[in-house]
Amino acid sequence: MKALTASFILPISSQPIQDGAVVIDDSKIVAVGKKEEILSKHPQIEVEDFAVLMPGLINAHTHLDLLFFETASHTDFFSRLLASWDYRKNLTPANRRSSIEEGVRQLLRSGTTCVGDAGRYAGVVPQAANSPIRMALFPELLTGGGEGTPESYETAFSEVEEILGTKSNRLTAGIAPYAAYTLSRHLLKIIGRQAQQAGIPVKIHAAETFSEMQFFYESTGEIADKLFKEIGWKEVLPPPHRKTPVQYLASIGFLDNGPTLIGCNHLSDPDIETLARTGAKIVHSPRANAHLKLGHPPIKKIMAAGIPFALGTDGTGSLHSLSLWDEMRHVQNHYEGDAPNAETFLAVATLGGAKALGLEDRTGSLEAGKRADLIAVRAPKELAVHDLSAWLISHVTEREIAAVFVEGKRIKI
């Protein structure tokens, strides 16, 4: 048992604590409170002192296997998407392991203790099970209507079984059909049912581009003219659905189990009402979306509706860092009038991510009974508590990360 003390503790699920302490027993938090009170109850406990303690950040959506993919030259969404798929086809298990290892290193150094990754994991799972970071791995189904569809489906769920079979405390599994326009309605229904039976979360890209809106409403646009043929659907186009992507997913029952939607840059007010009613979650990747000129979700409307909202870095490759601090700063600097306040934004980057990955009972806030996933941050001594959250978002880089703990163990960064 040990105590971590700090001038400021940000539990996220409750108000900041000045001169506070967090008690860790093995891998779990057993107490959070005022330093004086905590230490009086545990007079012989080992103590380590910091400036600020808070939950580790949670990157709710990324593609670590694309870490070395050159993205700068791809500013068109669908050209980049096809190029990334070609890149993945040539990845060996050794390539994937190298990408994930470097990605984990970068995540930890920026204060991220949990990541929700979507990709393929052949030859990678044993490495992930022994990784120091908490990982939620979502085998991704990218297939269209080609002959490889059944094989891709079987491969993805086999990877889910392998991930779950590790019994690792730090490793969980989900499933990630890429988007509703890359898979048939029947396959999406099957995936939803099987995920429900397996008790695993689902994530899917939705309402990410304006072309997607065109496709589901009119069966026209870039998806119909360009992408559909490339992903194996040939000349077969569905009739116009006259629905938004969210309405389409709702109509086939895919939203019934509260999946996590990646994107949601183009939402109508009824879409938001539907997502709130079904318990869906949303993940936004600000800098990747800016690079591809996709726009951004109506954040304040989403949060006002009570929809869990989280941040990710998506498959930014060599273009951007994997730091959620950089993502938060991008929003604050560029989303005039729609950026959450600093306290809310830190909750988005921590507990919001945990909710998006179905891990809010384990991580995302500093509470007794949760796993001890937290970070220590260097900050000026003269900082006032009411300025703390804003200062953190504005100033924290890798240099300010003093320590990272996952499952109660201090990780070398």
C-alpha positions in Angstrom: 0.0 0.0 0.0 1.2 3.5 -0.8 -0.1 7.1 -0.9 0.4 9.6 -3.7 0.0 13.1 -2.4 -0.3 16.4 -4.3 -1.0 20.1 -4.0 -4.0 19.5 -6.3 -6.0 16.3 -7.1 -8.5 16.3 -9.9 -10.8 13.2 -9.3 -12.9 14.3 -12.4 -16.0 12.6 -10.9 -15.9 15.1 -8.0 -14.6 18.5 -7.1 -10.8 19.2 -7.1 -9.0 18.6 -3.8 -6.3 20.9 -2.5 -3.6 19.1 -0.5 -5.0 15.7 -1.3 -3.9 12.1 -1.3 -4.7 8.9 -3.3 -4.1 5.6 -1.5 -3.3 2.6 -3.8 -3.3 -1.0 -2.7 -1.9 -3.3 -5.3 -3.7 -2.3 -8.5 -6.7 -0.4 -7.1 -7.5 3.0 -5.5 -8.7 2.5 -2.0 -9.1 6.1 -0.9 -9.1 9.6 -2.2 -9.3 12.7 0.0 -7.5 15.3 2.0 -3.9 14.6 2.7 -4.1 15.2 6.4 -7.0 12.9 6.9 -5.6 10.2 4.7 -2.2 10.1 6.3 -3.7 10.2 9.8 -5.4 6.9 9.0 -2.3 5.4 7.5 0.6 6.7 9.5 3.2 4.2 8.3 2.3 4.3 4.6 4.9 5.0 1.9 4.3 8.5 0.5 5.3 10.1 -2.8 4.5 13.8 -3.4 3.6 15.6 -6.7 2.1 18.9 -7.8 -1.0 17.6 -9.6 -2.6 14.1 -9.7 -5.4 13.2 -12.1 -6.7 10.2 -14.1 -4.6 9.3 -17.1 -6.0 10.5 -20.4 -8.0 8.1 -22.5 -7.5 8.1 -26.3 -10.8 6.5 -27.3 -10.0 6.0 -31.0 -6.8 5.5 -32.9 -5.2 3.2 -35.4 -1.7 2.4 -34.0 -0.9 0.2 -37.0 -1.0 3.4 -39.1 1.6 5.2 -37.0 4.2 5.1 -39.8 1.7 5.7 -42.6 2.5 8.9 -44.4 -0.7 11.0 -44.2 0.5 14.5 -45.0 0.0 14.1 -48.8 -3.5 12.7 -48.4 -6.0 15.5 -47.8 -9.0 13.9 -49.5 -10.8 11.6 -47.1 -11.6 8.7 -49.5 -8.2 8.8 -51.2 -6.6 8.6 -47.8 -8.9 5.8 -46.7 -8.0 3.6 -49.8 -4.3 4.4 -49.4 -4.4 3.4 -45.7 -6.1 0.1 -46.6 -3.4 -0.6 -49.2 -0.8 0.2 -46.6 -2.3 -2.2 -44.1 -2.4 -5.0 -46.6 1.4 -5.0 -46.8 1.9 -4.8 -43.0 3.6 -7.9 -41.5 3.0 -8.9 -37.9 6.5 -7.5 -37.1 5.5 -4.1 -38.7 2.4 -4.0 -36.6 4.2 -4.9 -33.4 6.7 -2.1 -34.1 4.0 0.4 -34.8 2.1 -0.5 -31.6 5.2 -0.5 -29.4 6.2 3.0 -30.6 2.6 4.2 -30.3 2.3 3.0 -26.7 5.5 4.7 -25.9 4.2 8.0 -27.3 0.9 7.6 -25.5 2.4 7.0 -22.1 4.9 9.9 -22.4 2.0 12.3 -23.1 0.0 11.0 -20.1 -2.4 8.6 -21.8 -3.0 5.5 -19.7 -5.7 3.8 -21.9 -6.2 3.6 -25.6 -9.0 2.3 -27.8 -7.4 1.0 -30.9 -9.0 -0.3 -34.1 -7.0 -2.4 -36.5 -6.0 -6.0 -37.2 -4.0 -8.0 -34.6 -2.5 -11.1 -36.2 0.7 -11.8 -34.3 0.1 -8.8 -32.0 -2.1 -10.0 -29.1 0.6 -11.5 -26.9 2.5 -8.3 -27.1 -0.6 -6.2 -26.3 -1.4 -8.4 -23.3 2.1 -7.6 -21.9 2.0 -3.9 -22.8 2.1 -1.5 -19.8 -0.8 0.6 -21.1 -4.5 -0.3 -20.8 -5.8 -1.3 -24.2 -9.2 -1.9 -25.7 -8.6 -3.6 -29.0 -11.3 -3.5 -31.7 -10.6 -5.8 -34.6 -11.7 -3.8 -37.6 -13.9 -5.1 -40.5 -13.0 -3.1 -43.6 -14.4 -5.4 -46.2 -17.0 -4.3 -48.8 -19.0 -6.8 -50.9 -16.1 -8.8 -52.3 -15.4 -12.5 -52.0 -13.3 -12.0 -48.9 -16.2 -10.8 -46.7 -16.9 -14.1 -44.8 -13.1 -14.6 -44.2 -12.7 -11.1 -42.9 -15.7 -11.5 -40.6 -14.3 -14.8 -39.2 -10.8 -13.3 -38.8 -12.1 -10.3 -36.8 -14.1 -12.4 -34.4 -11.2 -14.9 -34.0 -9.1 -12.0 -33.0 -11.7 -11.0 -30.5 -11.6 -14.5 -29.0 -7.8 -14.4 -28.8 -7.8 -11.0 -27.0 -10.4 -12.2 -24.5 -8.5 -15.4 -24.0 -5.5 -13.6 -22.6 -7.3 -12.9 -19.4 -5.2 -9.7 -19.0 -6.4 -7.1 -16.6 -5.2 -4.4 -19.0 -6.6 -5.8 -22.2 -10.2 -5.8 -23.4 -11.8 -6.5 -26.8 -14.5 -4.9 -29.0 -15.4 -5.1 -32.6 -15.2 -2.3 -35.2 -17.2 -2.6 -38.5 -15.6 0.4 -40.3 -18.7 2.1 -41.6 -22.3 1.4 -42.7 -21.3 2.0 -46.3 -18.6 -0.6 -46.3 -20.7 -3.5 -45.0 -24.1 -4.9 -45.9 -27.1 -4.3 -43.8 -27.4 -8.0 -43.0 -23.7 -8.2 -41.9 -24.1 -5.2 -39.7 -27.1 -6.9 -38.0 -25.1 -10.1 -37.5 -22.2 -8.2 -36.0 -24.5 -6.3 -33.6 -26.1 -9.5 -32.4 -22.8 -11.4 -32.0 -21.3 -8.5 -30.1 -24.2 -8.4 -27.8 -24.0 -12.1 -27.1 -20.2 -11.8 -26.5 -20.7 -8.8 -24.2 -18.3 -6.6 -26.1 -18.6 -3.0 -27.2 -18.9 -1.9 -30.9 -17.5 1.2 -32.6 -18.3 2.4 -36.1 -17.5 5.5 -38.2 -20.8 7.4 -38.9 -21.9 10.7 -40.3 -18.2 11.6 -40.7 -18.3 13.1 -44.2 -20.9 15.0 -46.3 -20.5 12.3 -49.0 -21.8 9.8 -46.5 -24.9 12.0 -46.0 -25.4 12.1 -49.8 -25.0 8.3 -50.1 -27.5 7.3 -47.5 -30.1 9.9 -48.6 -29.7 9.8 -52.4 -27.3 6.9 -53.2 -25.1 9.3 -55.0 -21.9 11.2 -54.5 -18.3 10.1 -54.0 -19.1 6.9 -52.1 -21.3 5.7 -54.9 -19.1 6.9 -57.8 -15.7 6.1 -56.5 -15.4 4.2 -53.2 -18.1 1.6 -53.9 -16.4 0.1 -56.8 -13.0 0.0 -55.0 -14.3 -1.9 -52.0 -15.9 -4.7 -54.0 -19.5 -3.7 -54.6 -18.9 -3.2 -58.3 -22.0 -1.8 -60.1 -24.5 -2.7 -57.4 -25.9 0.4 -55.7 -28.6 0.4 -53.1 -31.8 2.4 -53.7 -31.9 5.8 -52.0 -32.6 5.3 -48.3 -33.8 8.8 -47.8 -32.2 8.7 -44.3 -29.3 10.2 -42.6 -26.5 7.7 -41.6 -27.8 7.8 -38.0 -31.4 7.2 -39.1 -30.2 4.3 -41.3 -28.3 2.6 -38.4 -31.3 3.1 -36.2 -33.6 1.6 -38.8 -31.6 -1.7 -38.9 -31.4 -1.9 -35.1 -27.6 -1.3 -35.0 -28.0 1.5 -32.4 -30.0 -0.7 -30.0 -27.0 -1.6 -27.9 -25.5 1.8 -27.6 -22.4 1.6 -29.9 -19.7 4.2 -30.1 -19.8 6.3 -33.2 -16.6 7.8 -34.6 -17.1 11.1 -36.4 -20.7 12.5 -36.2 -19.6 15.7 -37.9 -23.0 16.0 -39.7 -25.9 15.5 -37.2 -29.4 16.8 -37.4 -31.3 17.6 -34.2 -33.4 14.4 -34.6 -30.1 12.4 -35.0 -28.9 13.8 -31.6 -32.2 12.8 -30.0 -31.9 9.3 -31.5 -28.3 8.9 -30.2 -29.3 10.1 -26.7 -32.2 7.7 -26.6 -30.2 4.7 -27.7 -27.3 5.3 -25.3 -24.8 5.7 -28.1 -21.4 7.4 -27.5 -19.4 9.7 -29.8 -15.6 10.0 -30.3 -14.1 13.0 -32.1 -10.6 13.3 -33.5 -10.1 17.1 -33.9 -6.8 17.4 -35.8 -7.4 14.5 -38.1 -10.7 15.9 -39.1 -9.2 19.3 -39.6 -6.5 17.9 -41.9 -9.2 16.2 -44.0 -11.6 19.2 -43.8 -14.4 17.2 -42.4 -15.8 19.8 -40.0 -16.6 18.9 -36.4 -19.5 17.6 -34.3 -21.9 20.1 -32.6 -20.2 19.4 -29.3 -22.3 21.6 -27.0 -25.6 20.1 -28.4 -24.2 16.6 -28.0 -23.2 17.1 -24.5 -26.4 19.0 -23.6 -28.3 15.9 -24.7 -26.3 13.8 -22.3 -24.4 11.8 -24.9 -21.0 10.6 -23.7 -18.4 12.4 -25.7 -14.7 11.4 -26.0 -11.5 12.3 -27.9 -9.2 10.3 -30.1 -6.4 10.9 -32.5 -7.6 8.5 -35.3 -5.1 7.2 -37.8 -3.0 10.4 -38.0 0.2 8.5 -38.9 3.3 10.7 -39.0 1.2 13.9 -39.4 0.3 14.5 -35.7 1.3 13.4 -32.3 -0.8 11.0 -30.2 -1.2 13.6 -27.5 -4.8 14.4 -26.3 -3.4 17.6 -24.9 -2.8 18.7 -28.5 -6.3 17.6 -29.4 -7.8 19.7 -26.6 -5.7 22.7 -27.5 -6.8 22.4 -31.2 -10.5 22.5 -30.2 -10.0 25.5 -27.8 -8.1 27.4 -30.5 -10.3 26.7 -33.5 -13.9 25.8 -32.3 -15.0 29.3 -31.4 -18.2 29.1 -29.4 -18.4 25.3 -29.4 -15.4 24.3 -27.2 -16.3 22.9 -23.7 -15.0 24.8 -20.7 -11.7 23.5 -19.3 -13.2 21.4 -16.5 -15.6 19.7 -18.8 -13.0 19.1 -21.4 -10.7 17.3 -18.9 -13.7 15.0 -18.2 -14.2 14.4 -21.9 -10.5 13.4 -22.2 -10.7 11.0 -19.2 -14.1 9.7 -18.0 -15.6 10.4 -21.4 -13.1 8.1 -23.1 -13.7 5.4 -20.5 -17.5 5.5 -21.2 -16.8 5.3 -25.0 -14.8 2.1 -24.4 -17.2 0.6 -21.9 -14.5 0.9 -19.1 -16.0 3.5 -16.9 -16.3 1.0 -14.0 -12.5 0.6 -14.1 -10.9 3.8 -15.1 -11.4 7.4 -16.1 -11.7 9.0 -12.7 -10.0 8.8 -9.3 -12.5 6.9 -7.1 -12.2 4.1 -4.5 -12.6 0.7 -6.2 -11.3 1.8 -9.6 -8.0 0.8 -11.1 -5.1 3.0 -10.2 -4.6 4.5 -13.6 -3.4 8.1 -13.0 -0.8 10.6 -13.9 1.3 13.2 -12.0 1.7 16.6 -13.7 4.2 19.3 -13.0 2.6 22.7 -12.4 3.6 26.1 -10.8 3.2 26.2 -7.0 1.4 29.5 -7.1 -1.4 28.2 -9.4 -4.9 28.7 -8.0 -7.4 25.8 -8.0 -9.9 27.7 -10.2 -7.2 28.2 -12.9 -5.9 24.7 -12.8 -7.9 23.0 -15.5 -7.4 25.8 -18.0 -3.7 25.9 -17.2 -3.3 22.2 -17.8 -5.0 22.3 -21.2 -3.0 25.3 -22.3 0.4 24.2 -21.1 0.9 20.5 -20.6 3.3 18.7 -23.0 5.4 15.6 -22.4 7.8 17.7 -20.3 5.1 18.3 -17.7 4.2 14.6 -17.2 6.1 13.7 -14.0 4.9 10.2 -13.6 2.4 7.6 -15.1 0.8 4.8 -13.1 -1.2 2.0 -14.7 -2.8 -0.6 -12.4 -0.9 1.0 -9.5 2.5 0.4 -11.1 4.7 3.4 -12.0 5.6 3.1 -15.7 9.0 4.2 -17.0 8.4 6.9 -19.6 
